[in-house]
C-alpha cells in the first residue's frame, strides 16, 4: 500500500515522537520542519477545539495538503478546569513546564480533590473538510514529581488504572492510557474508512 502523507501542524518534537509511535504504516507524518514551514502558529482561542482548528487551518492554507493538528489541556476539577487551554502557558508565555508544574502544585496545596483529566482534540483536514476527534485520560495530580520520561505535566499525573506517573512510563506503557492515543485512534479509524 502506498504511503499516505499527513502534515502534522506542530513544532513540538515531543508530540511528533508520540504521534509517530501511534500513527504507523501506511501513514507518513511530515513535520512542519520537514515541510519547510517555519512559523509559530498562534493559539489565541478559549477552547482546545478552536486552537486545534486554527493550527490545522493555517497549515492547510499554506500547503493545500491533508493535515492535522492537536491541542491538549490538563483540566483539574478543583481548579475549575485550569490550566485547560492555557496548559502550556500556565505560568507565563515562556512555556517553561517546570514553572507550570510548580504553579499548579502551589494552587492545589489546600485542595483535597486532586482529580484531573488530560483532554486532546485532534483537528484533521482531509479533502478540504475538517473533522474533530477527542481523547480523554482521567487521573490524579500527585504532590511530588516522579519520573523523567515524557514532557509537560507528565511527572505529576497518574492515570486511572496505574500507580505510575506518565513520566515513569515508556512510550508503549503510556499509550495504553494516553488521551492523545485515544484521539489518534479515532483519527486512524476514520482514515481507514476513507482509504478502504
N, C-alpha and C positions, 0 to 999 in steps of 0.2 A: 504494500500500500504506500502511495506517495505521501510525503510529509505534508502536514497541514500547518502552515505558518501562522502564528499569532503574535502580534506585538504586545508586550506587557508594559503598560504605561506606569512605570515606576523607576526611580533612581535608587531604590533601597535594595542593595545587593543581598541582604539577609532574606528579604521577601522573594527575590529571584531564586535563591538557592532552595527555599522551602517549596515554592510553587513547582520548580523543576523536579523536585523529588516526588511530586504528586502527579503532575501532568506529563505523562511519558508518551512513547510512540502511540499513534502516528503524529502526535502534536509536537511542533518545534517552536519553542519560545524564543522570541527575539527581544532582547532588551532595548531600551531607548538608546543606550550607548552603541550597541551593535547596529541599530537603525540610523546612526549618525545624528541623533536628536539630542541636543544638549540644552534642555530647558528644565526649569523647576516649576512644575505645574502648581498653581495656587490651589489651596483648599479653603476657600472663603466661606463655605456654607455651614449651616447649623445642623445638618444631618449627614450621616455616613453615605446615604443613598445619593444625595446631591453632589457630594465631593467625588464619589466614585464616577458619577456621570460626567462631571466636569473633566476629570482626567482622561477617561476613555474618549469623550467627545473631542477634546483638544487634540489628542494623538490621531484620531481618525481624520480630523480635518487636515492635519499635516501630511499623513501617509496615504490616506484613502484605502487603508488595508483593514482587514479584520483585526480587531484588537480588544484587549480587556484591561481593566484596572481593578483595584480593590481599595477599600478604605476600611480600617479596623479600629474599633474603640474598646476600651475596657470600661465597663459600666458597673459601678459599685452601688449597691442598693441603698446603703445608709448615707450615701453622699448624693442622693437624688440622681443617680446615673452618671455622676462625674467619674473620671475625666471625660468619658464619652468621646465625642467628636474632636475634642481638644487633647486627646491622649498623648500625641507626640510633642505637643507644646504646652503641656500642663504647667510646667514651671517656667515657661518663657519661650520666646522664639528661637532660642539656641538649640532646641530639641535635644537636650542632654538628659539621657534617660536616668542617670544616677540622681540628678536633681528631681526629675519627675517622680521617681520611686520614693525619695526622701520626703517630698511634699505629700504624697499620697499616704505614706505611713504616719506622718505627723497629723494629717487630717482625720486619720482613723484611730488615733490614740485613745479617745474617750468613747469609742463605739464598740458595742458588744456584737452587733451584726456585721460580720466581715464577708458576707456572701457577695459574689460578683459574677459577671459573665463577660467573656470576650465575644464580640459580635463582628463578623466580617460581612461586608456587602461587596459582591463582585458585579461589575458592570461590563457586559460583553456587547460589543458592536459587531454584528455578523450580518453580512449582506445589507449594510446600511441601516439595520434595525437594532435597537437596544433591548437587552434582556438583563434582568437583575436576579441575582441568586444570593441567599443569606445563609450563613452558618453561625451557630451559637455553641459556645462551650461554657457551661456553668461550673463554678468552683468557689474557692475562698482565698482571701488575701491573708498570708501569714505575716507574722510580726518582724521576722528577720530574714534577710535574703539568703537563699540557698541555691547552689549550683552555678555553673559557668557557661552552660550551653545557651543557645537561643539568643534572644535580644529583647529590648523593651522591658516590659513588666514581668517577663518570664521568671525571674528569680523569686518573685513573691506570690505567684499564682499557682495554686494546687487545684487541678481539675477534679470534678466529682468522679469517684471511682479509682482515685490514685492517692498515694501518700507522698508522692514526689512533686516538686515544682516542675514547670516546663523546662526550667534551666538545669534540672538534674536529669533530663531525659535526652536520649539521642533522637535524631530526626524520625526514625521509624516508630519509636515509642510515642513521641509527641503527636505523630499523625494519627494515632489511634483515638485521640481526643480532640484534635485541633479544629477550631472554628473555621480556620482557613481551608483545611482539608474538606470539611463538610460543605462549604460553599463551592469549592472547586469540584467536588464530586458531582454536585448538581450541574455544574457547567459541563463536565465531561459527558454526563448522561444526555444532556441537551445536544451537544455537538455530535455525539454518536448517532442520534436520530437524524440530524441534519445531513450527515455524510453517508448514511447507510443506503 
